[in-house]
Each structure stands twice: as C-alpha cells, then as structure tokens.
Amino acid sequence: MKNIEKHSGAKCVAVLGTGSDVGKSVVVTALCRIFNDLGVPVAPFKAQNMSNNSYVTPEGGEMGRAQIVQAEAARITPHVDMNPVLLKPSTDICAQVVLQGKPMGNREAKEYFSNTEYLFEKALASLECLRGSYSLIFMEGAGSCAEVNLRPRDFVNFRMAHAADAPVILVADIDRGGVFAQIIGTLDIIPEEDRKRVKGIIINRFRGDPDIFTTGIEYIENKTGIPVLGLIPYFHHIQIESEDGLPLDVRIDPSSGPEPGKINMGVIRLPHISNFTDFDPFTRDASVNVHYLARVRPLDGYDVIFLPGTKNGRFDMEWLKNTGWAGELSKFIRDGGRLVGICGGYQLLGKVIIDPDGVEGTPGETYCLGFLDVETTLHKDKILSRSTGIWEDDGEKTEGYEIHMGVTKLGPGVRSVIHVLTQNGEPVDHCDGGKSSDGRIWGTYFHGLFDMRGFRHSFLHAISANYNPGKHDCHRGQASDFKDYQYDLLADHFRAHINMDSLFTILGYNKKEICNAAL
C-alpha cells in the first residue's frame, strides 16, 4: 500500500459528543482504522482523559487505554502525546494527574479546575508533536462539549478544536433516547463560534429499520443546517475494549449464578476498580463464565475469584470489610477456592498496606485480608513498566505491564510467581508476585497476563483438566490478533453506514487521490 506523504501541518478533526458514553472513542477507533486502510498516516489524540483504565507505552509512560485502542486501530505505536493529560480518580473529588506519561500528584477537582492553562499548553505541545509525524489526527473530546459551566476551563473540546483549526463531528447516542434534544440542544446552547465548527453529525447505536428514521434525519438536517454523516446501527458482533466503565453487556451481579459445566469466574467489582480489561480474554472463551460481583453473595460454585486492580486499595479494603465481602472471601478460601489478585488486588491479599506519605489518603496503615504473608509499602514514585518473564511453576512465557505505587515484601511462607527478565526493554533479574504454599492463592503486579494464549490456557487447564482450548476458545491466537480482527470488523461496520464522500469533503480530501494512494 502506498502511503500519502506525511507533513508537519497535519489535518485535525475533532470528534465531540453530546454527552458521556455516546461512543466518541469507538467512532475515533473506527475512523483510525478506515483511514489507515486508505494509506493515510493517522493518529488519535485526546487532550485530557479521565479513567482508571490505563496502560504503559513502550517508552514507559502511562496513558488512557482508549487511546491505546485507537493507536492499535491505526496500526501505530502508542505514545503519551496521544493522551497528554490523564486523570485517575481515587475518590469522588480527587484524582491523580498524569502529565505526558508521568504522575504529577493528586489534585482535588476544585484545585484542578482553578487553572488549566498550564495543562492546555502541554496538551497543545503534544498535539504539535503528533502533527509533525502524521498526516491526519482524530481528536476525541470528553463528556459533553456543551457543559456551559466548565467552558472557561475546558481545553478538551472546542478550545482544542479552535486551536487546531479542526472541523467538528458531533456524535449523539440514539439508544439512550432523546437524540433530537441531544443534537439540537447542544447546538443551541454552545456559542456561535463553536457552532460554526460543527460540520457533520453521527448518530450512534441505532436499533431497528433505518428507513423509519429517514424523516428524523431530514428534521435534524433542516433544523441545524448540518449534514448527518451516518446512522450507525448498534452492534453485538464486535468486541472493542471499553474506555473506562465496564461494557454495557457485561454481567454484573447476575441472578443466575455459576453455570454447571463451565469454568466459573467471579471478579469483585471494587469501588475503584482499574484495568478490568485484564479479564476480557476469558469472556471470549465459551467454556468460561465471567461474572462481576458488587453485591455480597455466597461464592459457592465459583472456581476462581479475582481481586482486580484498584486506584485506592486502602479505601477498597475497608469496603470489603464493611460490606461483608471479606468474610465471604475467607469462607471461599476455607472451602478450597482459588483466589487471584492483580496489582492492587494482589496488595489486598496481603497482611497490610503501609502508606507513610498518604498516597491513598491519610498517612497510616490498613490491615488487609491476610491470605498471603506479604506486606506492601506505598511510595510516591510510580512504577511504570512493560515487563516480560517466566512463570516459575512451569516455565511458561509471560508478559504484561506494571502500573503501581507500592513495593510488596514477601514473608517466609510465600513463593514468587514470575521470574522477571525485562522491564521497558532492559534486562533485569528479579521476581514478581507471591503464591501460597498450596498454590490456590496468588497475586502479581502484571496486568495483561491472560492476553498470552499459552499462559491463559495453562491457567484454565490447572482449574479444569477437561479444558480443551481447541474446542472452546473462540480465538486461538494471541489477544493482539483477536483485537486486530475486531478493528477490521469495526471499520467495515462504519464504512457501510457513513457517507464517506461527505466525510472526505469535511476533511478537504480529494476522494480520487485518496483511493489511488491506497492501491
């Protein structure tokens, strides 16, 4: 495929929303794959993201996972410039601020929004770096682009679009209802200078016969004078990682309970759950049944329970105690169950979290579940690493990423689980994680561990000797291969329902030139 020449003044297009969770991230993901398929060097950008679902880039920086997904769709290496400001909520009013891949400390909302000029300038610098390396940038907005009370401090939506001289595509979600009010109301309350930037509308998550909505599209276009670029049908056949909240179709506190004949897994839905995508590979295996559990319930029938990552382990430990989950987990262990902790969940398996600097609140100590003889001390410096290693029990290759502010010390009755070989591409020689003497309880700092096909199948086979990956695993390659196929499906879905000619016009592209370059 012939590439269109890169240039320093890359074209930018802003994809803004009428509200949160209307599908902006998925739209950008689809557009990144579509234009990469056309030979256009394309990259995603989101000036500020709020999410505890983050990832470590190859150079050891931290960014929101949504932009990781978009970079994968664009077939490029993720870089922190694609998400220069990341807010990781630790309480309802406080979040850790990650700037260009590195944590700069915790900020309460009032303090953060008091002056965002410095962050805007940094975000703008990141955007300019991207514009020097790519020809097209799809800039994702955040939440609603029409929050009038936040406008003076909002640098993610229209302010960034103005700075980049970017046309705006407005995304609305018809599935939640009120799509006319979403679109027309948004355009009615934003200033005229913002409204002039909106060049197209995408209506997302449509169910039913599209012919029935023809008059609706005509009404919107006549009322606003802005073309509807596409009516995107709701899809069930494509699996794209969720940006922050759990996917809409995930099973949370199901009434049915464990399913006979399957490997039943429960993931405790901690208040500050992070990196829940660790368990996505299991949801694609027909022999596995995954439930997210928030309300306390008996754990009879579950083969393994996971304690996932958390942005505030000390708070979530108190929640486990106060809700009664700690007691149910103890009973589960006494009855012979398996318990696995990932990152913050690993810390919760231990005896205590020591927080001398108040990283997760008031300085002090929080006594944990005590299932493993380990102690964790939190430090101000965050460990960010892409890591590889060997699973010590069977020599299976492992790889993942580490995002944590704690160092865990093992007691005499605990064995490590991974012999770590590299971090951020540099050779190392140390150990990670801890395991009980009988192997039923273990934890690790490695996120993404189950993306590795060999390790995942070995883990499942240890739970059930009858596990047959060839029969049950719907994707027999690595998780990266599965995801790449999903991006192709997503691009096909959007191409079929977007007016590409109108989109080319908004971008200022010559359709014939683009199509010839793709040959």
Secondary structure, 3 states (H helix, E strand, C coil): CCCCCCCCCCEEEEEEECCCCCCHHHHHHHHHHHHHHCCCCEEEECCEEECCCEEECCCCCEEEHHHHHHHHHCCCCCCHHHCCEEEEECCCCEEEEEECCEEEEEEEHHHHHHCCHHHHHHHHHHHHHHHCCCCEEEEECCCCCCCCCCHHHCCCCHHHHHHCCCCEEEEEECCCCCHHHHHHHHHHHCCHHHHCCEEEEEEEEECCCHHHHHHHHHHHHHHHCCCEEEEEECCCCCCCCCCCCCCCCCCECCCCCCCCCCEEEEEECCCCEECHHHHHHHHCECCEEEEEECCCCCCCCCCEEEECEECCHHHHHHHHHHHCHHHHHHHHHHCCCEEEEECHHHHHHCCEEEECCCCCCCCEEEECCCCCCEEEEEEEEEEEEEEEEEECCCCCEEEEEEEEEEEEEECCCCECCEEEEEECCEEEEEEECEECCCCCEEEECCECHHHCHHHHHHHHHHHCCCCCHHHHECCCCCHHHHHHHHHHHHHHHHHCCECHHHHHHHHCCCHHHHHHHHC
